[in-house]
Amino acid sequence: MADSHNHGHSHGVARAGARHAKPLAYALALSSLVLIIEVVTAIATGSLALLSDAGHMLTDVAGLGMALAAIHLASRGQAREDRSFGLYRLEILAALANAILLFGVAAYVLFEATQRINDAPELASTPVLVVAAVGLLANLVAFRLLRTGAKESVNVEGAYLEVLADLVGSAVVIASAGVIAVTHWWWLDPIAGAALGLWILPRTFRLARKALRVLLQAAPDGIDLAAVHSDLAALPDVVDVHDLHVWTLTSEMDVATAHLMIRRGGDAHAVLDQARAMLVARYQLAHATLQVEPEDHTGCDSVSW
């Protein structure tokens, strides 16, 4: 017996990405403007630190753009009957693409830093300082816009982490440009650029890992499958639990499926309701498809994959 009586599922309920589309759009417009200013200034002054910060800003723009596009595509995807889960997974693909971009920027900056460290060119520190200050202000605004959404959506979290990285990057550029203006230590600029490249790598790794876990349909962090199995098996009239799967479709959308075998004469409706209530209360698994079978039924536990 499938989960079908008196229960409705709506993929559109509490969609974190859709709720935060407007802040993403504002942050995208702001970041795009600052990116143009930073690239022009970095080329004019030859600052690797500012170029590194511009690289981070580029990933901000790309990440914010992909995050926003993913939200709109995910919403539109439900109109197609052949897309039974819509296009929600695009949010996770966007987050993974953001992480790859950040890895690429970090690798480029580190390479350039090694080339310049022993022969750093002179640097016009004043324009670098001014532009970095503008970037810092812009990132503070974007940081504030995305902070709430980052707690609810891995897609928004990817954009948020990039803004956070660029906020720190702008602060580092300001500090290095200030010191260079006073001391003329030109070598400080490539060192600052390399430091920025290294600083973002651990955060990028965590974002990539989270996105890959979703794409590989691993059980969500914090959910013990053995405990879920035991709790389902402990329900009245349940004699066996098999074919249990729990995975994440996208942010805030964990999904579970299971076969529950009940004793002959057991109340299938009661078991179904109790199982659903338990999964929501203990594991926040609001979308569960449960097949209830009598104990003399055979064949459903023969799937080996």
Secondary structure as GFF3:
##gff-version 3
##sequence-region A 1 305
A	DSSP	alpha_helix	16	19	.	.	.	ID=ss1
A	DSSP	alpha_helix	21	45	.	.	.	ID=ss2
A	DSSP	alpha_helix	48	77	.	.	.	ID=ss3
A	DSSP	alpha_helix	89	116	.	.	.	ID=ss4
A	DSSP	alpha_helix	125	150	.	.	.	ID=ss5
A	DSSP	alpha_helix	154	183	.	.	.	ID=ss6
A	DSSP	alpha_helix	188	215	.	.	.	ID=ss7
A	DSSP	alpha_helix	225	233	.	.	.	ID=ss8
A	DSSP	beta_strand	238	250	.	.	.	ID=ss9
A	DSSP	beta_strand	253	262	.	.	.	ID=ss10
A	DSSP	alpha_helix	268	283	.	.	.	ID=ss11
A	DSSP	beta_strand	287	294	.	.	.	ID=ss12
###
